[in-house]
Amino acid sequence: MTRAAHATAMDARKKLQEIAAKKLGGKPENYDVGNERVFRKGGGAGMTLAQAANYAIQLGGIYDGTKCRPTSTK
């Protein structure tokens, strides 16, 4: 995997965790991604990637691609 692909995958994972936290409550770090789902660590609430994508469209901005996250210039 290239560095660019890895960075893109990590950004997607972070956004999925943020989306789940916004929709289901809690903090993004309390969620994990796997088996085509975003789910609360230790069990409990979760959503499919399709449900997360639909909610991302509703949220707009950085979640649906209409805006970009500010980038670091380090």
C-alpha positions as CSV (number, residue, x, y, z in Angstrom):
1,M,0.0,0.0,0.0
2,T,1.4,3.4,-0.9
3,R,1.6,6.2,1.6
4,A,-1.1,8.1,-0.2
5,A,-3.5,5.1,-0.1
6,H,-2.7,4.6,3.6
7,A,-3.4,8.3,4.4
8,T,-6.6,8.2,2.5
9,A,-7.8,5.0,4.3
10,M,-6.9,6.5,7.7
11,D,-8.9,9.7,6.9
12,A,-11.9,7.6,5.8
13,R,-11.7,5.6,9.0
14,K,-11.6,8.8,11.1
15,K,-14.6,10.3,9.2
16,L,-16.6,7.1,9.7
17,Q,-15.9,7.1,13.4
18,E,-16.9,10.8,13.6
19,I,-20.1,10.1,11.7
20,A,-21.0,7.2,14.0
21,A,-20.4,9.4,17.1
22,K,-22.6,12.2,15.7
23,K,-25.4,9.8,14.8
24,L,-25.2,7.3,17.7
25,G,-23.6,9.4,20.5
26,G,-20.3,9.1,22.2
27,K,-16.8,9.9,21.1
28,P,-15.3,8.9,17.7
29,E,-12.5,7.0,19.4
30,N,-15.2,4.7,21.0
31,Y,-16.0,3.3,17.5
32,D,-14.2,0.9,15.3
33,V,-14.6,0.0,11.6
34,G,-14.7,-3.6,10.3
35,N,-16.8,-6.1,8.4
36,E,-18.6,-3.4,6.4
37,R,-19.8,-1.7,9.7
38,V,-18.9,1.1,12.1
39,F,-19.6,-0.2,15.7
40,R,-19.1,0.8,19.3
41,K,-16.1,-0.9,20.8
42,G,-17.2,-3.5,23.4
43,G,-20.6,-4.0,21.7
44,G,-23.7,-1.8,21.4
45,A,-24.7,0.6,18.7
46,G,-23.5,0.4,15.2
47,M,-24.3,1.1,11.5
48,T,-23.5,-0.3,8.1
49,L,-21.1,1.6,5.8
50,A,-24.2,2.3,3.6
51,Q,-26.0,3.9,6.5
52,A,-22.9,5.9,7.4
53,A,-22.6,7.1,3.8
54,N,-26.2,8.2,3.8
55,Y,-25.7,10.2,7.0
56,A,-22.5,11.7,5.6
57,I,-24.5,13.1,2.7
58,Q,-27.0,14.6,5.2
59,L,-24.1,16.1,7.2
60,G,-22.4,17.6,4.2
61,G,-19.1,19.5,4.4
62,I,-16.1,17.4,5.0
63,Y,-18.2,14.3,5.2
64,D,-19.7,14.4,1.7
65,G,-16.7,15.9,0.0
66,T,-18.0,19.4,-0.6
67,K,-15.4,20.8,1.7
68,C,-11.9,19.7,2.6
69,R,-10.3,19.4,6.0
70,P,-7.7,22.1,6.6
71,T,-4.2,20.6,6.0
72,S,-1.2,21.0,8.2
73,T,1.7,22.8,6.7
74,K,4.4,21.3,9.0
